[in-house]
């Protein structure tokens, strides 16, 4: 079987996992385990086979929100060589009119190494909806499903190497995303609204009491907006939570010394800054062991030779 000549397009994802081919095969080929770590599938159901030599047919379902799901069918065939190399080739298709994918094919391959297993996949598909579907696929869907594949592979790696369950990885990722987006929103809002757009009197008063000219207000607002954008752009960097938390402590101390009257206001720096500090702590803790698509190789090494 030809599995991926260099001229083939499609989606390629590779990761090294420090465990045996047998263990990875179990978690990728047993449907109730596969659907736990693979973000692309909500449910996988194997259909009965007449004989063990027949291809394994299956049904799959992917929930897309708002009570909607995309359903499809597929079949896979596993092959194993004497040196331990294992390949699972597959075909898949969907008659669901909501599905961008019409049909496709690909493979999973498991190659033993001295320190574990080189696990990689290649697949490609045809889309429906004509030219519009091809544009959507190129701009949005293909990058998204490629990322989902890589993220899922690293979630599988964490499950195998650290014992962190796929459900824990999912929950930690959600907590981290909420914390990071909230933190970015706070920085951008406080830089944009009271400082740049409205030049709020309280902001100007606190600057004056700190010994700075109110002319600094727009520059400080711009800096806060840039920092909020930086929080989003450094998605995989935990240090941003530490930096933000330290800035909150310094800001609280500065207001306490220079503008203590604001500490008793209805909306005051104590409640705001300590809340942001708590968000920083939550984000930092949640981001310790997150799956990351960046840990996967996304280009077939043979295409670079």
N, C-alpha and C positions, 0 to 999 in steps of 0.2 A: 504493500500500500504506500502510495506517495503522500507524505504528511508535511506539506508546507514548503514547496520550492521557493527560492528567493524571489521569484517574479510575482508571487501571490500577494494581493492586497489583503485587507481584512484587519482584524483586531488581534494583537499579540500581547500576552501578559505572562510574565515569568517570575517565580519567586523561589528562593531556597528555603527549605524547611528541615529543621534538625530532627528528623525522625525517619522511620522506614517507609518504603513504598507501600507495604501492607497496611500500615496505619493510615496513611493518606488516602489510599484506595478505599478503605472502609468509610471514611468520613466524606468522601466525594461520590461514592457509588451507592451508598445506602440512602434511600430517599428521605427518610425521617431525619437523618443527620445532615444530609446535603442542604435541605431547605432551611436549616437553622443558621448556616453561616453565609449562604449565597444571597446577596441583596437582590439579585435579579429574579428570584423565585419566592413566592409565598407558599406554594404547595406543589409537591411532586408526587405523583401516584404511579407506581409500576403496574402494568397490566400483565395478566398471566401469559406464560409462554407454553406453547405446545411441547417443545423440547428445549433442553439447555443450550443447544446449538443455535437456536433462533435468536435474532436480534431482540434486545430488551426494549419493548415499546412502553411509552409512558405518556401521561398527561401532565401538563404543568399549568399553573395559574399564578398571575402576578397582580396583586392589588395596586391600583394607581390612585386610590383615595376617593372620597365622596361615594363610597359604597360600590365603586366600579372595579372590575377586574378584567384582565386580558387572559384568555385561555388559548392553549395550543397543544400540539401533540409532537412526539418525537420518538426516535429509536436510537439505541446505542449498541456498539459491539466492542468488547474488550479483547485485546490481544496481548500476549505476554511472551517474551523471548527468553532464551536460556540464561542470559546474563542479568536478568531482573528487570530490564526495560519493559515498561507496560504502556500500552496505548489504548485509549477509549475513543473511538470515532463516533460521531453522532450526526444525525440529521434532525431538523426541527422545522415546524411549519405552523401557521395559524390562519384559520378561516375567520377569525374574529374581526369584524369590520373596524374595531377600535385599534387594532394592532397595526403599527407601522411596518413591522416585519411580516413579509409574506411567507418566505421560506429561507432556510439557510443550512449550513453544514460546518463542521469543524472537528477538532479533536482535543483531547487532554493527553498529555504525555508525562510519564513518571520515570525519571532516570536516577538510579542510585549513585551517590557520590561517597567520598570518604567520610563526610560529616553529616550525611542525611540524604535528602532527595531534591533533585532539581525538578520542580513541578511547573509545567507551563501549558498554555492553551493557545490555539489559534482558531478563529472562526470568522465567517463572513455570511452575509445574508442579502436577500433582495427585498426591496420595499414596495409598498403599494402607493397609490395616489399620484403616480406619474412623476412629472417634473417637480411638483410641489413637495411630494414625499422625499425625493432625492435631495432637495435643498434643505428640508427640515433635518434629514438624516445627517447630512454633512456638517451643518452648522451647530445643531443641538444634540440630536439623539446619539450619534456615533461617539462623540466625545464623552457624553454622559454614561453610556453603557460600557465604554472602555474603562472609565474611572470606576464605575460600580464593580466591574470584574476585578480590577486591581485592588480596590478597597476590600472586597470580599476575600481575595486570596490572603491578604495580610490578616484579616480577621480569623481565617482558618489557621494561619501560622501561630497567632497568639493563643488560640485554643489548644493547639498541639504542644507548643513549646512552653507555655506558662500556665496552662490550665484555666486561663480566663475564658469563660463561656462566651459564645456569640451574643447571647442576650445581654451579658454585662458589657461587652464591647459596644453594643448598640446603645445601651442606656448611658454609658460614659460619654459616647460621642454626642448624644443629644444634649446632655448636661453641659458639655464643653461648648457646643455650638450656641446654646442659649446664653451662657455666661459671656462668651466672646462678643456676640452680636449686641447684647445688652450693654456691655462695657463700651463698645464702639459707639453705640447710639448716644450714651450719656456724654461722652467726650465731644462728639460732633454737635449735639444739641446745645451744650453749654458754650461751645465756641461760636456757633452760628447765631442762635436766637438772642441771648441777652447781650452778647458782646458785639457782633458784627451788624446784626439787623436793627436792634433797638437801643444799643448803648445804654443799658439799664442803669438807673441812678445808683443802685446798690453796688454794681460792679465798679462804677467810677469812684464811689466813695471809698470802697475798700482799697483801690489802687492809691488814692490820695493818702489814706491813713498808713499805707505801707511805704510812703515816701516816693511813689512813682507818679509820673504825669499820666493823666487820663488819655493822653495821646497814644499810650501803649496798648490801650484796650483792643483795637482791631488786630494788632500784631499778636497779642496773646490769644485772641479768638481764633485767628488763622492757625496758630501753633496747636491749639486744642483740636481743631478740625483735622489737621494733618496727623496728629497722634491717633485720633479715632480711626482714620483710614489705615494707619500703620497697624493697628490692632487687627484689622481684617486681613491685611496683606501678609501678615506673619502668622498665618493660621496654625502652622505646626510648631511655632516657637513658644515655649512655655515662659521664657524670660519676660515677655511683655506683661504678664500678669504681675510679676514681681516689681517691675518698673512702675506700673500703674498704681499698685498698692502703696509703694514708697511715696509716690507723688501725692496720694490721698492723705497719708500721714503728715507729710510736710505742709500741705495746704491747710489741714486742720490745725496744726500747730501755729501756722502763720496767722490765721484768722483769730485764734484764741489769744495771741499776743497783741496783734495790731488792731483788730476790730471785734473785741469781745461782745459788743452789744448785739451782734448778729447771732450769737449762740442761743439766744432765747427767742428768736423770731419764729413765726409759725412754720416757715420753711427755712431750715437753717443748715449750716455746713456740717454740723455734727451728724444729723440723720442721713444727709446725702452722702457725705464722704465715708462714713462707716459702712453704709450699705454698699457703696462701690467697692470698698475694701473687702467686704464679705464676698462679693461677686468675684473679685480677683482670687481669693483663697479657694473658692469653689472651682473656678476655672483651672487653677493651677493643679489642684488635687485630681480633678477629672481627667486632665490631659496627660497624666503620667504614663499610661499604657493604652494609647489609642491606636486603632488600625489606621494605616496611611497608605494610600495608593502610591506614594512616592517611593516606597520600599520595593516596588516591583519594577522589573525591566519591561519597558513597553515597546521595544524595537527588537525584532528577531536578530540575534547576533550574526546569523548567516548573511543577512542583507548588508552588513557592514564590512564583509570580507572582500 
